[in-house]
Amino acid sequence: MAKRITIMIDDELDKKIRLVQSKIILKENKSVSFSSVINSLLAKQLANKK
């Protein structure tokens, strides 16, 4: 179940996340939400920490 959380993101980090988002959109040729990109990036990083 998804949970709504409000966070503050630095401008530079926002630009990097949106760049990742745009690359996914171009690669998959479909809409991808900002939230799903953040979730994906967080999940990958947390999986690497095990």
C-alpha positions in Angstrom: 0.0 0.0 0.0 1.3 3.4 -0.9 1.7 6.1 1.7 1.7 9.9 1.0 4.8 11.6 2.4 6.0 15.2 1.9 9.7 15.8 1.6 12.0 18.6 0.5 14.3 17.9 -2.4 17.2 20.2 -3.4 17.0 21.8 -6.8 20.0 19.8 -8.2 18.6 16.5 -6.9 15.3 17.4 -8.5 17.0 18.0 -11.8 18.8 14.7 -11.6 15.7 12.7 -10.8 13.7 14.4 -13.6 16.6 13.5 -16.0 16.3 9.9 -15.0 12.5 10.1 -15.4 12.9 11.6 -18.9 15.3 8.8 -19.9 12.8 6.1 -18.7 10.0 7.8 -20.6 12.0 7.9 -23.8 13.1 4.3 -23.4 9.7 2.8 -22.5 7.7 5.3 -24.6 5.1 5.6 -21.8 4.2 8.0 -18.9 6.2 7.5 -15.7 5.4 9.4 -12.6 8.0 11.3 -10.5 7.0 9.3 -7.5 7.6 6.0 -9.2 11.0 7.1 -10.3 11.9 8.1 -6.7 10.5 4.8 -5.4 12.6 2.9 -7.9 15.8 4.8 -7.1 15.3 4.4 -3.4 14.5 0.7 -3.7 17.7 0.1 -5.8 19.9 2.0 -3.3 18.4 0.3 -0.3 18.8 -3.2 -1.9 22.5 -2.4 -2.5 23.0 -1.7 1.3 22.3 -5.3 2.3 
